[in-house]
Amino acid sequence: MKPFALPLIFLALTGASLPQVGTLSETTLRTQLVASAAAVSPADLSFERVTRLERKGGGSKVKQTRIERWDGARWSLVSINGETPSNGEKAKAARDNSVPGYHQLAKIMAAATEQKLSADGRTLLLVPVLPKGTVVADGKDISEHLRGEAVLGMRGGTPWVERLTVTAHEPFKLNLLIKVTRFEQVNDYRLDANGTPRLVAQSNGSVGTMFGISGGETSEVLYAYR
């Protein structure tokens, strides 16, 4: 039986220095976050992405390790499970125009509507519904089913996002066959030597059913900048 698979989308205490709680309007905080994220261009990035995933369902399990490189203009597929990919696989990877990174937060942070403090005193920004086109899976835009929570930090008096967690706020159908009952993606960012935020890691998890059979997928994604 073909394995059940849910396509994954690829994702110091400083709270006291930030506004603490309330409804967001056109605040300086949100404006700063959007502007700093928009200033990071994918064309200025060069990195290697390593994805380790595991799919379960239908009585089978699939594990895969995939290594890819982004050079600022195009993707190249380096290996799949340590093997040289086929020409077809390489060509498909090269056509991908989706580049993960801190720049993606510009659109997401613009949709934040609320800020609050976490239990450990961190400032959080809440996005009740992700903007249209933010997350596409299996050719379908699933953004309306997802919400986001961003943990903020400060660098030189300027706020930045240290972590963005995206979860489903309701079960939803990915297509006619697959229903997703749980979806979570955690994106971690770190400052580089120049103080620029970089996406360094993602963890993904999805659970659902196909033809009434339970299954899902988990993955860990690491980014190494060059």
Summary of the structure (lengths in Angstrom):
residues: 226
radius of gyration: 18.3
end to end distance: 41.1
largest distance: 55.4
contacts: 698
relative contact order: 0.22
helix: 16%
strand: 48%
